[in-house]
Amino acid sequence: MTQTDMQSSEQEEDLRLLRESARTLFDRAGGSGRARKLRDAGGEFDPDMIRELAEAGVFGVAVPEDQGGLGMGLAAGGVIAEEAGRVIAPEPVVATIGLGLGLLHRLCPDHPKLAQLIGGEASLAVAWQERGPGGAPAQATCRYAEGKLTGGKAWVVGAAGSQGFLVVAEGDDGPVLVLAEVGAAGLVTNTRAQADGSSLGELSFSATPAEELASGAEVRNALAEAVADATALAAAELVGLCQRAFEITLDYIKTREQFDKPIGSFQVIQHRAVDLNVMCEVAQAGVREVLARMDGETDANTRSRLASRAKARAVTAAKKVTRDAIQLHGAVGYSDEFDIGLYMNRALVLSAWLGDDAYHRRAWFDAREEEGAAQ
């Protein structure tokens, strides 16, 4: 066995142990039943669970070791995301690992908020998108000048329950990353309920005091890198969701009887189940390959293209698997009593976040065409 093979084997073992640890942690916390409970309570996440996840090292997996993280890369982040997807965890795990920590460790690794976020002592949401007059994403108009924020941000994941916001705004000399604390003067936070019971934040700033963390072109570059990370991790979360939705459906068709036989004994049902299983496996393999490649890739355009490939494949699989799962459950699949509906709603929300399959297929093909034209 070569040294490279030994390193690969050790990494696989580390990821396996990480997966087992994360699965045990989520199951002990209540599994998918916790998502239903928190949904019925108003859509906020549990801060105690955030601290428990942090104590297990979940948030620091992709942060370099010299910055207080575990330095295991996006492949490890994908393991955490898959396990979060299996239990449709309401905590903003992917948003924290990909966006929040992705920005902080790239732009201000010495800021105390980095260690607090890794340790679960703080919960920060990233506000970087803006809503245009027609409701679609628009160019940034939120301004930061003389220590104050003015404008608004939309589609903020984890805003409900967050203790502060990492805001990407426009300064006098280009983009800036600033920190606005919850409760700051002039900050108004509204939430919009989503199909899965979670919420997105809408922020409004009126001369809101904020701390500048970084400025210039590096903010734009770091944001693009962090969004690519979060996109690939969201794909991994969808993969975990797919797998669990298929398992739930497989259990159901083995026990649900029609004409005195389990419906899983009918050939047409078996064929559909095989197709769904293949789709899950292909999506899983594709997303894991992308995460591993992104860990070793330094070119920003290539990383973005890889992330688009992963999200497009994962969204296609998630929508197909959850839709067919509902059909295979029959009429009861539409009732709130059965968990499969929770998985479909979560798939819809995750599929739309950071771009759906159509968006990312277009982005991937556009990038390939630009690359071909440049050669």
N, C-alpha and C positions, 0 to 999 in steps of 0.2 A: 504494500500500500504506500503510495506517495504521500509527501507532506501535505499536498493540496487536498488529496482524498481524506486525510486524517482531519484537516481543518474543516472540511465540508461535513464530515461525519459528526464532529464535535458540535458544529453549528446546528445541525439537524436535531441532535439530542437536546441542546439548549432550548430550541424552539418547541420541542415536544414537551419538555418539562414546564416551559412557560405556558403552553396551551392547557396542560392539566391543571396548573395552579389557577389560571384565570377561570377555567370552567368550574372548578370547585368553589371559587370565590363567588361567582355569579349565581351558581346553584344554591349555595348556602344562604345567599341574600334573598332568595325567593323566586329565582328564575323569571319566567315570563309573567307570572302572577303579580310580581312587583310592578311591572309596567301598567297592568290594568288598575292596580290600586292607586298608583300615583296619577294616572289619567283621571280617575274618578275624583281625586282630591284637588284637581285644578291644573295639572300639567307641569308642575314644577318638579325638579329632580331633588333627590335626597342628599343633603350636604354630608351626612354621616357616611353614606356610601362613597362619596367623593374622597373622604379622608381614608376610608378603608382601602379603596383602590390605590391611593397614593402610597399608603404604607406597604402595599404589595409591590411597589415599584412600577405600576402600570403606566403612569404618565411620563416617566423618564426613560422609557425604553429606547426611544430614538434620539435622545439628547446625548451629545458626546460626553465621554467619561470625565474629561477635564473641565466640564461645565456642570458637573453634579449629576449627570444622567447615567444610564447603564451602557450606552454606546452600542446597542444591539441593532440599530438601523431600522429601516422601514419594514423589513421582513418581519421583525418582532412586533412592530406596530400593527402589521396586518394580522398577526395571530390574535392580538388583543381585540382588534376590530371584528374579526370573525366571531369570537366568543361573545362580544357585545351584541352582535347581530343575532346570534342564536337565541338570546333571551330578550330581544328587542329592548335593550337597556335604555332607560330614559336619560341617563347622564350623558352630557356632551363629550364622550370619550374621544371620538375621532376629531371633533372640532378643537379640543384642547391639545391633543398630540400633534395634529397636523397644522392648525392655524396659529393658536396661541403660543405654544412652545416653539413652533416652527419659526415664527417671527422673532421671538425673544432671543432664542439661542443664536440666530443669525445676526441680529442687529445690536443687541445689548446684553451679551452674556454675563456681564458683571452686575446687572441690575438685580436688586434683591427679590423682585417679583418672579424672576425665573426660578429661584430656589423655592419660593412660596408656592408656586404653581405645581412644581414637581412634588412637593411635600404635602399638597392638599390643604395648605393653610390659606390659600386664596383661590377664588374661582373668577377667571376673567373671560369675557366674551369678546370676539373680534368683530368690529364694525368696519366694513370696507366697501360695501356695495350701496348704491343709491337708486331710488325709484324715480323714474321719469314721469312726465305728465300723463302718459298713457298707461302707466303701470309697469312698463318694461325697464330693465336696467338702464341707467343713464351715466353719462360722464360725471366725474366727481366735481361737485360744487361746494361741498362742505369745506369751510375755510378755518385756518388756524393762524392767528396773528396776535402778537403781544400777550401770549399766554392764554388766549381765549378761543373757544370753538364756537362756530356759528354755522347752522345748516342742519342737515339730517342724514340718517343712515337707515337702511332697511335690511330685512331678512337676516337679522342677527340671531344666530343659533346660541342657545344657552343664556339669553338675556334675562329670563325669569330665574331668579336665584343667584345671579352673578353679583360679585362685589365690586366690579369695575369693568371698564371697556377699553380695549386697545383699538384706537380709532386711527384709520388712515385718512388723512385730510390733505388739503392743498395749502402749502405755505407760500411765503413770498419767493422762495427759491426752489420750488418744486414740492414733491410729496413729503409729508412728515408722518411719523408714527407718534401718537401721543397717548397718554393714560388719563382717562377721566374716571373719577371715583363715583360710585352710586351715591346719590344724595347731593351731588355737587349742584351749586346754584345754576339755574337755567337749563338743567337737564330734565327732560320729560321722557319717560319710557312707557310705551304702549305695547301690548302683546296681541298677536293674532293667532287664534287656534288653528291647528292643522288637523288633517284627517286622522292621524294616529293619536290625537289627544295632546301632543306636545305643542309648543308655541314658538313663534318667531317674534323677535323684538323689532319695534320701530322707534328709533331714537330721534329726538329733536333737541338741538343745542341753541341756546341763546346767551351768548357771551359766557359760556361755561368754562370755568378754569380747568386747565389740563396741564400735565407735565410732558414736556417734549422728551422723547426717548431717542429718536434718530431722524435724520432728514437727508434729502437728496436722492439721487438715482438709486442708491443702495436699498432704499425703502421699496421702490417699485420692483427691483430685482428680487428682493427677499419675499415680497408678497406673491410674486409669480411662482417662486419656488414652493412657498408654503401652500398655496392653492393647489399646485400639482400634487404635493404630498397628501393633502386632505382629500383630493379627488380619488387618488389611488386607494387610500384607506377607506373611503366611503364605498368603493367597489368591493373591498374585502368584507366590510360589514354586510353588504348585500349578499355576498357569497355565503356567509354564515347564516343569514336569514333564510336563504334558499334551502340550504341543507336541512335546517330544522323544520321548515314548512313541509318539505318532502317527507321527513321522518314522521311528522304528525299525520300526514295524509296516508302514508304507508300503513301506519298502525290502524287508522280508521278503516281502510278498505279490507284489512285482514279480519276485522271483527263485525263490520256492518253486513247484515244478511239480507238477501233478496231472493225470493223463490227457494227459501230454505238452504241457501248457500252463501258463503261470504262473497261479496261482490269482487273481491280480489282474485277469485277463482275464474272469473270470466276473462276470456282471452283479450278482448278489446281493452279492458281495464289494465291488464298486465302490460300490454303494448304501450299504453299511455304512461304507465309508471316507469317503464324502462326508458322511454324518451326523456322523461323529466329527470331521471337519475343521470343519464348521460349529459344532459344540459348542465346540471349542477356540477358534475365532475369536470367538464370542459371549462366552465367558468372559473372554478376553483384553481385549476392548473394554470389558466391564462393569467389570472390576477396575481397568483403567487410568483409566477415568472416575472411579471412586470415589477413587482415590489423588489425582488432580488436584483433585477437589472438597474432599477433606479438607485439602489444603494451604491452601486459602483459607477454611476453615470454623473458626469460633471456638467455636461452641456445642458443649459436650461431648456432649449427648444426640444431636444430629444426627450428630456424628462417629462415635459408637458405632453408630448405626443404619446409617450408610453402610458401616462396617466389617462389620457383620453381613450386609448385602446382598452384599458382595463375597465373603465367606467361604462363604456358602450357595451361591452360583453356582459358585464355584471347586471346592468339594468335590463337588457334584453332577457337574460335568464330569470331575473327576479320577477318581472312582469308576467312572463309565461308560466313559471312554476306556481306563483301564488294564484293566478287566475284559474289555472287548471285545478289547483288544490281546492278552490272554492267549488268548482263544478263537480269534482269527485266526492265532495262532502254532500252534494245535493242541497236541498232547501235549507238544512240546518247550518250550512256553511255561511249563510248570510246573517245568522243570529249572533248576538253578542255573547251568548253563552259559550260558544266555541272559540278557541284561541286563534284558529286559522284566519279569522277576519282581522285580528290584530296584526298579523303578519302581512296580510295584503295591504292594509292601510299604511303600515310602516314602510313597506316596499315602495308605495306611491310617493311618500314624502321623501325618502332617501333617493329615489330615482330622479326627482326634480331638483334636489339640492346640488348645486355646482354643475348643473347641466344634465339633461337626459341622454338617452342613447342616440337620438337623432342629432343632437347638438355635438356630441363628442365624435360621432362618425364623420360629421362634416369637418370638424376641427382636425381630425386625423388625416383625412384626405387632402384638405387644404395645405397642411404642413408637408405632406408628401409631394404635392405638386410644386410648392415653393422650393423644396429641396431639389427636385428634379430640374426645375428651371435654372437653379443656381449652378448646376454642374455643367 
